[in-house]
Amino acid sequence: MPDGNSVLSSGTAQSNIVAAPGTVGPVRHDRPNLQCFVTDAESEAALQAGLADLVPEAPDLRRGGIRAAHATMQKSPTPRILVVDVSGEDQPLKALGDLAAIVEPDVCVLVIGEQDSTDFYREVTRGLGASDYLAKPLTRDKVARHFGSFVLGRAPSSEAVMGGRVLTVTGVRGGVGASTIAANLAWYLGSILRHHTVLLDPDLYRGTAAFLFNLQAGAGLRTALEFPERIDALLAERAAVPASDRLHVLAGEERLNVPLAYASGAAERLVDSLRRRYNFVIADVPFVPVALHRDLLDLAHQRVLVLEPTLADMRDTLRLLALPAGPRQTQSSVLVLNRLGISGGLSRRQIEDGLKMKIDIAIPDLPRQLRQAANLGEPAIATSSVFRRAMTELAQQVAALALLEPVGGEPAAAKGRGRGWFGSRRPAGRKAA
């Protein structure tokens, strides 16, 4: 849970970011500054008194502890600073891990509770990445002394970027359905499982990602890639378009006769900025041998390759699998066999024999459902249960969280613990080749 960094946010296309020097997190008009969730009157009074002189407005204090915080964060913007009370929880570390899955990655979390031990403090701060932990009973002086620096934005910053997980979705050939899969995976993670998610479309000329959600592509992505020093303000004001409250689309639709002057290193700066704002960055990266696309493939935590059951796709899959892994990649690429059963196509067994490896996800040919969803500008998982099951399985493969299909279509919190609140988590699966 990083603190002290000026971070990127794209909550809406008109978000206003003012990165004050030395602050913890961004100042954003749609984002509360401070919220506290406590379980008892004594702690509430101590927080009220200890924070009164540190914030210009009265602190937003609520009863209910971490469970109330979890319920609120599922449907509301994450505050810059979040104080949560884990008192009375049988499994406080698990409760904090569940909360981490639904808040924005750059939030500064301050924890209070009943346990007064060094081991518990280390688990909460070093293990889970919370900024600080105070044991009860709280006093006005104790709150001001230990939480005051974070509230005032003077906490030491972390050089490491602890943020969201980056996934690339690449069709081994054009027209295999990779963009549809990337869009629906992003929708599943953002709108159904309620993780803060951004869908990045680096093909600035087609605007496919925006088209699939019936959105107008933003005008700033091209400038961000040509002038990376302008990324923060540019993306906040012009480029990010909301598809839902927890899913944003970053795409362009430039004139076909305007070349892109890609600045070296712009992709890395863009991705690092997005990771501070989102739990998941889903990049729909067609494999065109240009610097931008290759850089994005190298920056991913995991690659997803989409192929159809043809001999040509099998050949190109082997070529893409031979690409060197990026520095963040500890797992091999996930293989998605799309349009299985298409007329004249090979069988799954023939594809696996030819590749000499197993297919991870197989999606049957669904031409009517997917075409209708694209024409209506809505996610295919909303109308096709078969496609939704495939996206659920894909999310479980790549998200590095124990994501479960919500019962009755309701959002479910992701389970499991990683190496930090928002650090890259390792999924179970095949080892990198």
C-alpha positions as a LaTeX table, in Angstrom:
\begin{tabular}{lrrr}
\hline
Residue & $x$ (\AA) & $y$ (\AA) & $z$ (\AA) \\
\hline
Met1 & 0.00 & 0.00 & 0.00 \\
Pro2 & 2.19 & 2.83 & $-1.21$ \\
Asp3 & 2.07 & 6.24 & 0.33 \\
Gly4 & 3.54 & 9.64 & $-0.43$ \\
Asn5 & 3.45 & 9.35 & $-4.21$ \\
Ser6 & 1.71 & 11.70 & $-6.63$ \\
Val7 & $-0.49$ & 9.25 & $-8.47$ \\
Leu8 & $-2.60$ & 9.07 & $-11.55$ \\
Ser9 & $-6.35$ & 8.93 & $-11.32$ \\
Ser10 & $-8.94$ & 8.76 & $-14.01$ \\
Gly11 & $-12.17$ & 8.44 & $-12.10$ \\
Thr12 & $-13.99$ & 10.45 & $-14.78$ \\
Ala13 & $-12.89$ & 12.22 & $-17.91$ \\
Gln14 & $-13.16$ & 15.52 & $-16.07$ \\
Ser15 & $-11.29$ & 14.56 & $-12.88$ \\
Asn16 & $-9.15$ & 17.36 & $-11.50$ \\
Ile17 & $-5.81$ & 16.27 & $-10.06$ \\
Val18 & $-3.75$ & 18.63 & $-7.96$ \\
Ala19 & $-0.61$ & 16.80 & $-6.90$ \\
Ala20 & 0.50 & 18.75 & $-3.87$ \\
Pro21 & 4.16 & 18.29 & $-2.96$ \\
Gly22 & 4.68 & 15.61 & $-0.33$ \\
Thr23 & 1.04 & 14.53 & $-0.17$ \\
Val24 & $-0.19$ & 11.01 & 0.31 \\
Gly25 & $-2.29$ & 10.17 & $-2.73$ \\
Pro26 & $-4.01$ & 12.56 & $-5.15$ \\
Val27 & $-6.46$ & 15.33 & $-4.49$ \\
Arg28 & $-9.49$ & 14.46 & $-6.59$ \\
His29 & $-12.88$ & 16.09 & $-6.48$ \\
Asp30 & $-14.79$ & 12.79 & $-6.54$ \\
Arg31 & $-12.70$ & 11.30 & $-3.74$ \\
Pro32 & $-13.21$ & 11.86 & 0.02 \\
Asn33 & $-10.14$ & 12.96 & 1.90 \\
Leu34 & $-10.57$ & 10.92 & 5.11 \\
Gln35 & $-13.03$ & 8.31 & 6.36 \\
Cys36 & $-12.91$ & 6.39 & 9.65 \\
Phe37 & $-14.82$ & 3.21 & 10.55 \\
Val38 & $-14.75$ & 2.38 & 14.28 \\
Thr39 & $-16.59$ & 0.03 & 16.61 \\
Asp40 & $-16.80$ & 1.94 & 19.92 \\
Ala41 & $-17.53$ & 5.40 & 21.29 \\
Glu42 & $-14.19$ & 5.81 & 23.09 \\
Ser43 & $-12.16$ & 5.27 & 19.91 \\
Glu44 & $-14.49$ & 7.53 & 17.98 \\
Ala45 & $-13.98$ & 10.32 & 20.50 \\
Ala46 & $-10.19$ & 9.90 & 20.44 \\
Leu47 & $-10.10$ & 10.04 & 16.64 \\
Gln48 & $-12.42$ & 13.04 & 16.62 \\
Ala49 & $-10.18$ & 14.95 & 19.04 \\
Gly50 & $-6.85$ & 13.81 & 17.57 \\
Leu51 & $-7.76$ & 14.65 & 13.98 \\
Ala52 & $-9.72$ & 17.84 & 14.62 \\
Asp53 & $-6.73$ & 20.14 & 14.23 \\
Leu54 & $-5.31$ & 18.26 & 11.22 \\
Val55 & $-8.16$ & 18.44 & 8.71 \\
Pro56 & $-10.15$ & 21.54 & 7.71 \\
Glu57 & $-13.51$ & 19.76 & 7.88 \\
Ala58 & $-14.94$ & 17.52 & 10.57 \\
Pro59 & $-13.62$ & 13.94 & 10.24 \\
Asp60 & $-16.05$ & 11.51 & 8.59 \\
Leu61 & $-16.49$ & 9.01 & 11.45 \\
Arg62 & $-18.76$ & 5.98 & 11.02 \\
Arg63 & $-19.66$ & 3.02 & 13.20 \\
Gly64 & $-19.25$ & $-0.59$ & 12.15 \\
Gly65 & $-15.53$ & $-1.25$ & 11.87 \\
Ile66 & $-13.94$ & $-3.04$ & 8.95 \\
Arg67 & $-17.17$ & $-4.76$ & 7.86 \\
Ala68 & $-18.87$ & $-1.42$ & 7.40 \\
Ala69 & $-15.80$ & $-0.16$ & 5.56 \\
His70 & $-15.94$ & $-3.17$ & 3.21 \\
Ala71 & $-19.63$ & $-2.61$ & 2.45 \\
Thr72 & $-19.12$ & 1.11 & 1.85 \\
Met73 & $-16.03$ & 0.74 & $-0.36$ \\
Gln74 & $-17.90$ & $-1.65$ & $-2.67$ \\
Lys75 & $-20.22$ & 1.13 & $-3.80$ \\
Ser76 & $-18.37$ & 4.39 & $-3.04$ \\
Pro77 & $-15.12$ & 6.07 & $-4.11$ \\
Thr78 & $-12.12$ & 5.12 & $-1.98$ \\
Pro79 & $-10.97$ & 7.97 & 0.29 \\
Arg80 & $-7.40$ & 9.20 & 0.21 \\
Ile81 & $-6.96$ & 8.01 & 3.81 \\
Leu82 & $-8.98$ & 5.17 & 5.32 \\
Val83 & $-8.99$ & 4.37 & 9.05 \\
Val84 & $-10.44$ & 0.93 & 9.85 \\
Asp85 & $-11.10$ & $-0.80$ & 13.16 \\
Val86 & $-10.50$ & $-4.59$ & 13.23 \\
Ser87 & $-11.66$ & $-5.05$ & 16.83 \\
Gly88 & $-13.86$ & $-8.08$ & 17.38 \\
Glu89 & $-12.79$ & $-9.81$ & 14.15 \\
Asp90 & $-11.89$ & $-13.49$ & 14.49 \\
Gln91 & $-9.62$ & $-13.19$ & 11.44 \\
Pro92 & $-8.53$ & $-9.54$ & 11.23 \\
Leu93 & $-5.77$ & $-10.17$ & 8.69 \\
Lys94 & $-8.18$ & $-11.93$ & 6.36 \\
Ala95 & $-10.67$ & $-9.08$ & 6.77 \\
Leu96 & $-7.97$ & $-6.58$ & 5.81 \\
Gly97 & $-7.01$ & $-8.70$ & 2.81 \\
Asp98 & $-10.63$ & $-8.78$ & 1.63 \\
Leu99 & $-10.85$ & $-5.01$ & 1.98 \\
Ala100 & $-7.64$ & $-4.57$ & $-0.03$ \\
Ala101 & $-9.24$ & $-6.26$ & $-3.03$ \\
Ile102 & $-11.91$ & $-3.57$ & $-3.45$ \\
Val103 & $-10.18$ & $-0.26$ & $-2.62$ \\
Glu104 & $-8.03$ & 1.83 & $-4.94$ \\
Pro105 & $-4.37$ & 0.74 & $-4.84$ \\
Asp106 & $-2.97$ & 4.09 & $-3.67$ \\
Val107 & $-5.15$ & 4.43 & $-0.56$ \\
Cys108 & $-3.36$ & 5.11 & 2.73 \\
Val109 & $-4.85$ & 2.65 & 5.25 \\
Leu110 & $-4.46$ & 3.21 & 8.99 \\
Val111 & $-5.58$ & 0.34 & 11.22 \\
Ile112 & $-6.71$ & 0.28 & 14.85 \\
Gly113 & $-7.51$ & $-2.79$ & 16.92 \\
Glu114 & $-7.31$ & $-4.64$ & 20.22 \\
Gln115 & $-4.14$ & $-6.69$ & 19.70 \\
Asp116 & $-1.05$ & $-5.08$ & 21.22 \\
Ser117 & 1.83 & $-7.15$ & 19.92 \\
Thr118 & 4.83 & $-6.55$ & 17.72 \\
Asp119 & 4.05 & $-9.60$ & 15.59 \\
Phe120 & 0.56 & $-8.34$ & 14.79 \\
Tyr121 & 1.90 & $-4.87$ & 14.00 \\
Arg122 & 4.42 & $-6.37$ & 11.57 \\
Glu123 & 1.77 & $-8.51$ & 9.87 \\
Val124 & $-0.49$ & $-5.51$ & 9.35 \\
Thr125 & 2.18 & $-3.05$ & 8.20 \\
Arg126 & 4.92 & $-5.13$ & 6.60 \\
Gly127 & 2.86 & $-8.14$ & 5.58 \\
Leu128 & $-0.31$ & $-6.43$ & 4.33 \\
Gly129 & 1.17 & $-3.03$ & 3.61 \\
Ala130 & $-1.00$ & $-0.83$ & 5.83 \\
Ser131 & 0.66 & 2.49 & 6.64 \\
Asp132 & 0.35 & 2.19 & 10.44 \\
Tyr133 & $-1.38$ & 0.30 & 13.25 \\
Leu134 & $-2.43$ & 1.53 & 16.71 \\
Ala135 & $-3.61$ & $-0.67$ & 19.54 \\
Lys136 & $-6.48$ & 0.44 & 21.77 \\
Pro137 & $-7.12$ & 2.30 & 23.98 \\
Leu138 & $-6.65$ & 5.36 & 21.79 \\
Thr139 & $-5.98$ & 8.83 & 23.12 \\
Arg140 & $-6.07$ & 12.22 & 21.43 \\
Asp141 & $-2.28$ & 12.56 & 21.68 \\
Lys142 & $-1.68$ & 9.03 & 20.41 \\
Val143 & $-3.85$ & 9.58 & 17.32 \\
Ala144 & $-2.31$ & 12.97 & 16.50 \\
Arg145 & 1.26 & 11.78 & 17.02 \\
His146 & 1.06 & 8.55 & 15.00 \\
Phe147 & $-1.62$ & 9.26 & 12.38 \\
Gly148 & $-1.03$ & 12.99 & 12.01 \\
Ser149 & 1.84 & 12.79 & 9.51 \\
Phe150 & $-0.21$ & 10.58 & 7.18 \\
Val151 & $-3.26$ & 12.85 & 7.39 \\
Leu152 & $-1.08$ & 15.88 & 6.64 \\
Gly153 & 0.52 & 14.10 & 3.69 \\
Arg154 & 4.02 & 14.02 & 5.11 \\
Ala155 & 4.51 & 10.29 & 5.26 \\
Pro156 & 7.71 & 8.99 & 3.64 \\
Ser157 & 7.13 & 7.78 & 0.13 \\
Ser158 & 8.01 & 4.35 & $-1.17$ \\
Glu159 & 10.22 & 4.09 & $-4.23$ \\
Ala160 & 8.73 & 0.77 & $-5.21$ \\
Val161 & 5.56 & 0.82 & $-7.24$ \\
Met162 & 3.18 & $-1.46$ & $-5.36$ \\
Gly163 & 0.11 & $-1.45$ & $-7.47$ \\
Gly164 & $-2.29$ & $-3.22$ & $-9.73$ \\
Arg165 & $-1.71$ & $-6.28$ & $-11.84$ \\
Val166 & $-1.03$ & $-5.79$ & $-15.56$ \\
Leu167 & $-2.45$ & $-8.30$ & $-18.04$ \\
Thr168 & $-2.04$ & $-8.22$ & $-21.82$ \\
Val169 & $-4.51$ & $-9.94$ & $-24.16$ \\
Thr170 & $-3.08$ & $-10.64$ & $-27.61$ \\
Gly171 & $-4.59$ & $-12.33$ & $-30.64$ \\
Val172 & $-2.03$ & $-14.50$ & $-32.39$ \\
Arg173 & $-3.64$ & $-13.34$ & $-35.65$ \\
Gly174 & $-6.05$ & $-10.55$ & $-36.44$ \\
Gly175 & $-9.76$ & $-11.20$ & $-35.99$ \\
Val176 & $-9.55$ & $-14.05$ & $-33.48$ \\
Gly177 & $-11.65$ & $-12.22$ & $-30.87$ \\
Ala178 & $-8.92$ & $-10.94$ & $-28.54$ \\
Ser179 & $-10.51$ & $-7.49$ & $-28.18$ \\
Thr180 & $-13.85$ & $-9.01$ & $-27.20$ \\
Ile181 & $-12.17$ & $-11.22$ & $-24.62$ \\
Ala182 & $-10.13$ & $-8.32$ & $-23.19$ \\
Ala183 & $-13.23$ & $-6.12$ & $-22.91$ \\
Asn184 & $-15.33$ & $-8.79$ & $-21.22$ \\
Leu185 & $-12.54$ & $-9.78$ & $-18.84$ \\
Ala186 & $-12.21$ & $-6.12$ & $-17.83$ \\
Trp187 & $-15.99$ & $-5.86$ & $-17.36$ \\
Tyr188 & $-16.03$ & $-8.99$ & $-15.21$ \\
Leu189 & $-13.22$ & $-7.76$ & $-12.96$ \\
Gly190 & $-14.47$ & $-4.18$ & $-12.71$ \\
Ser191 & $-18.25$ & $-4.25$ & $-12.86$ \\
Ile192 & $-19.03$ & $-7.68$ & $-11.42$ \\
Leu193 & $-16.21$ & $-8.37$ & $-8.97$ \\
Arg194 & $-15.89$ & $-4.65$ & $-8.15$ \\
His195 & $-12.13$ & $-4.25$ & $-8.58$ \\
His196 & $-10.89$ & $-0.90$ & $-9.88$ \\
Thr197 & $-10.05$ & $-1.81$ & $-13.49$ \\
Val198 & $-8.90$ & 0.01 & $-16.62$ \\
Leu199 & $-9.05$ & $-1.36$ & $-20.15$ \\
Leu200 & $-6.15$ & 0.02 & $-22.21$ \\
Asp201 & $-6.34$ & $-0.08$ & $-26.02$ \\
Pro202 & $-2.97$ & 0.91 & $-27.54$ \\
Asp203 & $-4.32$ & 0.72 & $-31.10$ \\
Leu204 & $-4.96$ & 4.45 & $-31.37$ \\
Tyr205 & $-6.56$ & 4.29 & $-34.81$ \\
Arg206 & $-9.44$ & 1.87 & $-34.37$ \\
Gly207 & $-10.77$ & 2.66 & $-30.89$ \\
Thr208 & $-12.08$ & $-0.90$ & $-30.58$ \\
Ala209 & $-12.26$ & $-0.96$ & $-26.78$ \\
Ala210 & $-14.38$ & 2.20 & $-26.67$ \\
Phe211 & $-16.59$ & 0.92 & $-29.50$ \\
Leu212 & $-17.34$ & $-2.34$ & $-27.69$ \\
Phe213 & $-18.76$ & $-0.35$ & $-24.75$ \\
Asn214 & $-20.53$ & 2.23 & $-26.95$ \\
Leu215 & $-18.21$ & 4.98 & $-25.68$ \\
Gln216 & $-16.51$ & 7.91 & $-27.35$ \\
Ala217 & $-12.75$ & 7.37 & $-27.32$ \\
Gly218 & $-10.81$ & 10.00 & $-25.41$ \\
Ala219 & $-8.52$ & 12.44 & $-27.17$ \\
Gly220 & $-5.50$ & 12.31 & $-24.89$ \\
Leu221 & $-3.92$ & 8.87 & $-25.13$ \\
Arg222 & $-1.86$ & 9.74 & $-28.18$ \\
Thr223 & $-0.39$ & 12.84 & $-26.48$ \\
Ala224 & 0.34 & 10.77 & $-23.37$ \\
Leu225 & 2.41 & 8.35 & $-25.44$ \\
Glu226 & 4.18 & 11.15 & $-27.30$ \\
Phe227 & 4.76 & 13.37 & $-24.23$ \\
Pro228 & 4.95 & 11.09 & $-21.17$ \\
Glu229 & 5.77 & 13.99 & $-18.83$ \\
Arg230 & 2.13 & 15.10 & $-19.28$ \\
Ile231 & 0.56 & 11.75 & $-18.41$ \\
Asp232 & $-1.02$ & 12.54 & $-15.04$ \\
Ala233 & $-2.95$ & 15.67 & $-15.95$ \\
Leu234 & $-3.70$ & 14.50 & $-19.47$ \\
Leu235 & $-5.29$ & 11.21 & $-18.51$ \\
Ala236 & $-7.30$ & 12.72 & $-15.68$ \\
Glu237 & $-8.77$ & 15.46 & $-17.85$ \\
Arg238 & $-9.19$ & 13.93 & $-21.28$ \\
Ala239 & $-8.37$ & 10.28 & $-21.85$ \\
Ala240 & $-10.13$ & 8.03 & $-19.32$ \\
Val241 & $-13.78$ & 7.30 & $-20.08$ \\
Pro242 & $-15.96$ & 5.53 & $-17.48$ \\
Ala243 & $-17.80$ & 2.41 & $-18.66$ \\
Ser244 & $-19.07$ & 1.86 & $-15.09$ \\
Asp245 & $-18.12$ & 3.18 & $-11.67$ \\
Arg246 & $-15.20$ & 0.72 & $-11.39$ \\
Leu247 & $-14.26$ & 0.23 & $-15.03$ \\
His248 & $-12.63$ & 2.88 & $-17.23$ \\
Val249 & $-11.55$ & 2.68 & $-20.85$ \\
Leu250 & $-8.38$ & 4.29 & $-22.15$ \\
Ala251 & $-8.49$ & 4.35 & $-25.95$ \\
Gly252 & $-8.01$ & 6.59 & $-28.96$ \\
Glu253 & $-9.46$ & 7.00 & $-32.43$ \\
Glu254 & $-6.93$ & 9.11 & $-34.31$ \\
Arg255 & $-7.13$ & 9.99 & $-37.98$ \\
Leu256 & $-5.58$ & 7.26 & $-40.10$ \\
Asn257 & $-3.14$ & 9.63 & $-41.81$ \\
Val258 & $-1.63$ & 10.93 & $-38.53$ \\
Pro259 & 1.46 & 8.92 & $-37.45$ \\
Leu260 & 2.22 & 8.23 & $-33.79$ \\
Ala261 & 5.55 & 9.62 & $-32.55$ \\
Tyr262 & 5.93 & 7.21 & $-29.64$ \\
Ala263 & 8.35 & 8.43 & $-26.98$ \\
Ser264 & 10.73 & 5.82 & $-25.63$ \\
Gly265 & 9.73 & 4.78 & $-22.12$ \\
Ala266 & 6.23 & 6.27 & $-22.35$ \\
Ala267 & 4.55 & 2.87 & $-21.95$ \\
Glu268 & 6.39 & 2.18 & $-18.70$ \\
Arg269 & 5.46 & 5.55 & $-17.25$ \\
Leu270 & 1.85 & 5.12 & $-18.36$ \\
Val271 & 1.56 & 1.62 & $-16.91$ \\
Asp272 & 3.18 & 2.58 & $-13.60$ \\
Ser273 & 0.78 & 5.49 & $-13.27$ \\
Leu274 & $-2.22$ & 3.30 & $-14.01$ \\
Arg275 & $-1.07$ & 0.68 & $-11.50$ \\
Arg276 & $-1.22$ & 3.25 & $-8.74$ \\
Arg277 & $-4.87$ & 3.94 & $-9.54$ \\
Tyr278 & $-6.26$ & 0.55 & $-10.59$ \\
Asn279 & $-6.20$ & $-2.99$ & $-9.21$ \\
Phe280 & $-6.13$ & $-4.37$ & $-12.77$ \\
Val281 & $-4.77$ & $-2.94$ & $-16.01$ \\
Ile282 & $-6.07$ & $-4.99$ & $-18.95$ \\
Ala283 & $-4.22$ & $-4.11$ & $-22.16$ \\
Asp284 & $-5.62$ & $-5.27$ & $-25.51$ \\
Val285 & $-2.29$ & $-5.53$ & $-27.33$ \\
Pro286 & $-2.31$ & $-6.73$ & $-30.95$ \\
Phe287 & 1.01 & $-8.20$ & $-31.89$ \\
Val288 & 2.39 & $-5.67$ & $-34.32$ \\
Pro289 & 6.19 & $-5.41$ & $-34.18$ \\
Val290 & 6.29 & $-1.81$ & $-32.99$ \\
Ala291 & 7.97 & $-0.45$ & $-29.86$ \\
Leu292 & 4.75 & 0.45 & $-28.01$ \\
His293 & 3.21 & $-3.00$ & $-28.28$ \\
Arg294 & 6.43 & $-4.81$ & $-27.47$ \\
Asp295 & 6.98 & $-2.58$ & $-24.42$ \\
Leu296 & 3.47 & $-3.36$ & $-23.13$ \\
Leu297 & 4.04 & $-7.09$ & $-23.55$ \\
Asp298 & 7.27 & $-6.78$ & $-21.55$ \\
Leu299 & 5.58 & $-4.76$ & $-18.78$ \\
Ala300 & 2.80 & $-7.29$ & $-18.18$ \\
His301 & 2.67 & $-9.57$ & $-15.17$ \\
Gln302 & 1.07 & $-12.18$ & $-17.41$ \\
Arg303 & 0.21 & $-12.54$ & $-21.08$ \\
Val304 & $-2.97$ & $-14.02$ & $-22.50$ \\
Leu305 & $-2.78$ & $-15.40$ & $-26.06$ \\
Val306 & $-5.98$ & $-15.93$ & $-28.05$ \\
Leu307 & $-6.09$ & $-18.29$ & $-31.01$ \\
Glu308 & $-8.61$ & $-19.99$ & $-33.24$ \\
Pro309 & $-8.49$ & $-23.73$ & $-34.05$ \\
Thr310 & $-6.51$ & $-23.41$ & $-37.29$ \\
Leu311 & $-3.07$ & $-24.50$ & $-38.41$ \\
Ala312 & $-2.02$ & $-20.90$ & $-39.09$ \\
Asp313 & $-3.02$ & $-19.84$ & $-35.56$ \\
Met314 & $-1.11$ & $-22.75$ & $-34.11$ \\
Arg315 & 2.04 & $-21.67$ & $-35.96$ \\
Asp316 & 1.74 & $-18.04$ & $-34.80$ \\
Thr317 & 1.03 & $-19.15$ & $-31.22$ \\
Leu318 & 4.34 & $-20.98$ & $-31.14$ \\
Arg319 & 6.11 & $-17.85$ & $-32.41$ \\
Leu320 & 4.56 & $-15.67$ & $-29.71$ \\
Leu321 & 5.32 & $-18.22$ & $-27.01$ \\
Ala322 & 8.97 & $-17.99$ & $-28.04$ \\
Leu323 & 9.14 & $-14.29$ & $-27.17$ \\
Pro324 & 11.31 & $-13.66$ & $-24.08$ \\
Ala325 & 9.36 & $-13.13$ & $-20.86$ \\
Gly326 & 9.27 & $-9.66$ & $-19.32$ \\
Pro327 & 10.91 & $-8.94$ & $-15.95$ \\
Arg328 & 7.57 & $-9.15$ & $-14.07$ \\
Gln329 & 6.45 & $-12.44$ & $-15.60$ \\
Thr330 & 6.76 & $-15.53$ & $-13.44$ \\
Gln331 & 4.05 & $-17.56$ & $-15.19$ \\
Ser332 & 3.83 & $-18.70$ & $-18.78$ \\
Ser333 & 1.20 & $-17.27$ & $-21.11$ \\
Val334 & $-2.42$ & $-18.32$ & $-20.67$ \\
Leu335 & $-3.77$ & $-19.88$ & $-23.87$ \\
Val336 & $-7.38$ & $-19.18$ & $-24.83$ \\
Leu337 & $-8.76$ & $-21.26$ & $-27.69$ \\
Asn338 & $-11.62$ & $-19.22$ & $-29.12$ \\
Arg339 & $-14.40$ & $-20.36$ & $-31.50$ \\
Leu340 & $-13.86$ & $-24.03$ & $-30.80$ \\
Gly341 & $-16.16$ & $-26.05$ & $-33.07$ \\
Ile342 & $-16.10$ & $-23.56$ & $-35.93$ \\
Ser343 & $-16.76$ & $-25.11$ & $-39.32$ \\
Gly344 & $-13.54$ & $-26.55$ & $-40.75$ \\
Gly345 & $-11.60$ & $-25.95$ & $-37.52$ \\
Leu346 & $-9.26$ & $-28.35$ & $-35.76$ \\
Ser347 & $-10.23$ & $-30.15$ & $-32.55$ \\
Arg348 & $-8.87$ & $-29.19$ & $-29.15$ \\
Arg349 & $-6.88$ & $-32.41$ & $-29.07$ \\
Gln350 & $-5.25$ & $-31.61$ & $-32.41$ \\
Ile351 & $-4.33$ & $-28.10$ & $-31.23$ \\
Glu352 & $-2.83$ & $-29.37$ & $-27.98$ \\
Asp353 & $-0.88$ & $-32.08$ & $-29.80$ \\
Gly354 & 0.47 & $-29.53$ & $-32.26$ \\
Leu355 & 1.47 & $-27.06$ & $-29.54$ \\
Lys356 & 2.69 & $-29.81$ & $-27.22$ \\
Met357 & 0.94 & $-28.07$ & $-24.33$ \\
Lys358 & $-2.52$ & $-27.83$ & $-22.83$ \\
Ile359 & $-5.07$ & $-25.17$ & $-23.69$ \\
Asp360 & $-6.08$ & $-23.24$ & $-20.55$ \\
Ile361 & $-9.48$ & $-21.90$ & $-21.63$ \\
Ala362 & $-11.68$ & $-23.12$ & $-24.50$ \\
Ile363 & $-14.58$ & $-20.98$ & $-25.73$ \\
Pro364 & $-17.10$ & $-22.44$ & $-28.18$ \\
Asp365 & $-18.08$ & $-20.61$ & $-31.34$ \\
Leu366 & $-20.76$ & $-18.07$ & $-30.37$ \\
Pro367 & $-21.20$ & $-15.90$ & $-33.48$ \\
Arg368 & $-24.76$ & $-14.71$ & $-32.86$ \\
Gln369 & $-24.34$ & $-13.80$ & $-29.18$ \\
Leu370 & $-21.02$ & $-11.99$ & $-29.61$ \\
Arg371 & $-22.05$ & $-10.13$ & $-32.74$ \\
Gln372 & $-25.27$ & $-8.95$ & $-31.11$ \\
Ala373 & $-23.41$ & $-7.77$ & $-27.99$ \\
Ala374 & $-20.89$ & $-5.82$ & $-30.10$ \\
Asn375 & $-23.67$ & $-4.17$ & $-32.12$ \\
Leu376 & $-25.48$ & $-3.12$ & $-28.93$ \\
Gly377 & $-22.31$ & $-1.89$ & $-27.19$ \\
Glu378 & $-22.78$ & $-4.17$ & $-24.19$ \\
Pro379 & $-20.63$ & $-6.95$ & $-22.66$ \\
Ala380 & $-21.29$ & $-10.43$ & $-24.01$ \\
Ile381 & $-21.14$ & $-11.93$ & $-20.52$ \\
Ala382 & $-24.39$ & $-10.11$ & $-19.75$ \\
Thr383 & $-26.29$ & $-12.19$ & $-22.32$ \\
Ser384 & $-24.31$ & $-15.42$ & $-22.73$ \\
Ser385 & $-23.89$ & $-17.74$ & $-19.74$ \\
Val386 & $-21.39$ & $-19.84$ & $-21.70$ \\
Phe387 & $-19.17$ & $-16.85$ & $-22.39$ \\
Arg388 & $-19.52$ & $-15.66$ & $-18.80$ \\
Arg389 & $-18.28$ & $-19.01$ & $-17.48$ \\
Ala390 & $-15.27$ & $-18.74$ & $-19.76$ \\
Met391 & $-14.47$ & $-15.21$ & $-18.49$ \\
Thr392 & $-14.87$ & $-16.39$ & $-14.90$ \\
Glu393 & $-12.39$ & $-19.18$ & $-15.53$ \\
Leu394 & $-10.00$ & $-16.80$ & $-17.28$ \\
Ala395 & $-10.17$ & $-14.36$ & $-14.36$ \\
Gln396 & $-9.32$ & $-17.16$ & $-11.96$ \\
Gln397 & $-6.31$ & $-18.06$ & $-14.13$ \\
Val398 & $-4.81$ & $-14.60$ & $-14.48$ \\
Ala399 & $-5.95$ & $-12.42$ & $-11.60$ \\
Ala400 & $-3.71$ & $-14.04$ & $-8.99$ \\
Leu401 & $-6.63$ & $-13.97$ & $-6.55$ \\
Ala402 & $-8.99$ & $-16.73$ & $-5.54$ \\
Leu403 & $-11.88$ & $-15.24$ & $-7.53$ \\
Leu404 & $-15.14$ & $-17.15$ & $-7.28$ \\
Glu405 & $-18.20$ & $-16.84$ & $-9.49$ \\
Pro406 & $-20.69$ & $-14.78$ & $-7.45$ \\
Val407 & $-23.82$ & $-16.65$ & $-6.47$ \\
Gly408 & $-26.89$ & $-15.19$ & $-8.16$ \\
Gly409 & $-24.78$ & $-12.69$ & $-10.08$ \\
Glu410 & $-23.94$ & $-10.59$ & $-7.02$ \\
Pro411 & $-20.43$ & $-9.19$ & $-6.55$ \\
Ala412 & $-18.09$ & $-11.26$ & $-4.43$ \\
Ala413 & $-14.95$ & $-10.08$ & $-2.73$ \\
Ala414 & $-11.76$ & $-11.72$ & $-3.87$ \\
Lys415 & $-10.13$ & $-13.97$ & $-1.32$ \\
Gly416 & $-6.54$ & $-14.78$ & $-0.57$ \\
Arg417 & $-3.39$ & $-12.93$ & 0.40 \\
Gly418 & $-0.46$ & $-11.77$ & $-1.65$ \\
Arg419 & 2.85 & $-10.19$ & $-0.72$ \\
Gly420 & 1.18 & $-6.90$ & 0.08 \\
Trp421 & $-2.11$ & $-5.11$ & $-0.25$ \\
Phe422 & $-1.58$ & $-4.13$ & $-3.85$ \\
Gly423 & 1.62 & $-5.90$ & $-4.79$ \\
Ser424 & 1.71 & $-8.42$ & $-7.60$ \\
Arg425 & 0.29 & $-11.72$ & $-6.47$ \\
Arg426 & 1.28 & $-15.06$ & $-7.89$ \\
Pro427 & $-1.45$ & $-17.28$ & $-9.23$ \\
Ala428 & $-1.37$ & $-21.01$ & $-9.11$ \\
Gly429 & $-0.58$ & $-22.57$ & $-12.43$ \\
Arg430 & 2.22 & $-23.48$ & $-14.74$ \\
Lys431 & 5.69 & $-22.17$ & $-14.13$ \\
Ala432 & 7.35 & $-19.91$ & $-16.62$ \\
Ala433 & 9.21 & $-21.69$ & $-19.31$ \\
\hline
\end{tabular}
